């Protein structure tokens, strides 16, 4: 890879216009806001607030080139895309916008984002990052205020992380991404305030999104996250997972909204050892899941609201945690119970619909309350509309279950 610098005349010209240079901003992140002021009257017209790219990366035959968005100079070039992209990131010590034009960029080494306030943006599926086997992770985010947007990322390896966000990174936004292959496609470790939206995640080997922590008890890290309108298709294991470290519950206050997960071999949404400040699962649609559509373990103050959970290999919703609220959810055609409470207390199941469950013919029910106490099961509809009925009971208490309020169900 080569880096070129502007000549003396070009440099003098740059110095004369340098005061009006502005870096690209990330929405809501406050990147590159200029503090310079002028008394000149500047008319506001269409495009007045458009921010140019700090660097534009493009293919030129077998070469990958990076053009300075202000000067027009080609500052970096080489045959290895990862090396060129990394050089540009390293150059932007104060942040900026990197635009990748249409093309396929072969990534043969890890790209590390270690400068803050950087936006990397492509042209949607026309901008492909093809990750070579053995590159793990493909992209690692280690600084604050980072946005990856409109990229198509592919990998034939089923073990490697594609995008890894780790401490001390915070306030990271991943949006309009399409990822195919890899192990953990989006892997969050000890990173707070991560926003993931409008992403399509195909055929992950381990999970579409995996949020975890290595922090000690009482020192929360992976908190205050948002996963919205994310599609996970064909996972060999998990769809979306929030996995804390136990007593400290360091994965907390995540909000999953309007996500779709289909054809997943393991759990659709898996929440384990999280909670304390409430994790929300709202209006998600899951179908053809190998195990349970939603599995909540050891994660108090989890709330499931709305959504459709169909054709689960075990349960529509499995609750193995105290203080869980499930309301207005549809659980349909599970192999076993529609909703199952296992050894819990102080849970509420309200306004849910459980239809045609026990497809495996094992004598299972719409809602099963097993070895659970002090729960409220109110206003639910549990029925079987099939010609050949499979669902045994609508609602049934089993084992040592006691002191539960079960009312106004049909």
ABEGO torsion letter per residue (X at the ends): XBBBBBBAAAAAAAAAAAAABBBBBBBGAGBGBBABBBABBBBBBBGAABBBBABBBBBBEABBBBBBAAAGBBABBEABAAAAAAAAAAABAAEEBBBBBBEBBBBABBBBBABBGBBBBBAEAABBBBBBBGBOBABBBABBGBBBBGBBBBBABAABBABBBBOABBGBBBBGBBBBEEBBABBBBGBBGBBBBGBBBBGBAABABBBBBABBBGBBABBGBBBBGBBBBGBABBBBBBBBAEAAGABBGBBBBGBBBBGBABBABBBBGBEGAEBBBBGBBBBGBABBABBBBGBBGBBBBEEBBBGBABBABBBABBGBBBBGBBBBGBABBABBBBGBBGBBBBGBBBBGBGAAGAGBBABBBBGBBGBBBBGBBBBBABABBABBBABBBBEABBGBBBBGBX
